[in-house]
Amino acid sequence: MISFIIVLFGLTMLFVSATERIEGYIKTLSVQGILLSILVLFDFEKFDILNFIFLIFETFIVKTIFIPFFLVKIVRKNDIQKEVESVIPNLYSLIIASIIFALGFFISYWAIPFGNIFNPLYFGISFSTISIGLFIIIARKNIITHIFGYMMMENGIFLLSMSVAKEMSIIINMGVLLDIFIGIYLLGLFANKIQAAFDTSHIDKLRQLKDE
């Protein structure tokens, strides 16, 4: 069951690599938050009670509800419906993401001898998620899409940390969560300011910010 959820989590990255709808990105973030919450529940015995409560709060309340709600407000305020333009066509993006996803399974197989240190499948899929999130940031030209890519990379990092859950401490989790809040707030503020100044959130307009 856990393996199925981890693979399903990885498959969500293939969806976002092929979609142009901003709504699809937001729904994917919520789904990823739910899947991470389920994984935390299944791995309950790995955590002390305080750490477990914090992880449920982080995955279900923050990742599934709060952050998507915050991003919906940014999208509606700036009237962004879809990705304006991609550096790479969606079909090629899907192919590249599929290759990265397959590479994640190869890494999982390679990591089997280290299974006493970390969960191989967690490790492989988290690598794929982080890599595809970075690819989305590179391949998309809409600032709001970069925020989604950043969040998905963070979800991949969270999944990676769960592979060595016994080594995690609540202090580290709180630090990561604080970084998320700061990053999302600053990126959201940045997107709003660019939209207000140029009436668009296309990153090509950032070239107009250079000194004359």
NORTABEL-V842572 format. One record per run of one state. SS is the DSSP state (H for helix, E for strand, L for the rest). FROM is the first residue (numbers start at 1). LEN is the number of residues. If there is no record, write none. Layout:
SS/FROM/LEN ; SS/FROM/LEN
This chain:
L/1/1 ; H/2/17 ; L/19/2 ; E/21/1 ; H/22/21 ; L/43/1 ; H/44/3 ; L/47/2 ; H/49/29 ; L/78/4 ; E/82/1 ; L/83/3 ; E/86/1 ; L/87/3 ; H/90/25 ; L/115/5 ; H/120/20 ; E/140/1 ; L/141/1 ; E/142/1 ; H/143/20 ; L/163/2 ; H/165/3 ; L/168/2 ; H/170/29 ; L/199/3 ; E/202/1 ; H/203/7 ; L/210/3
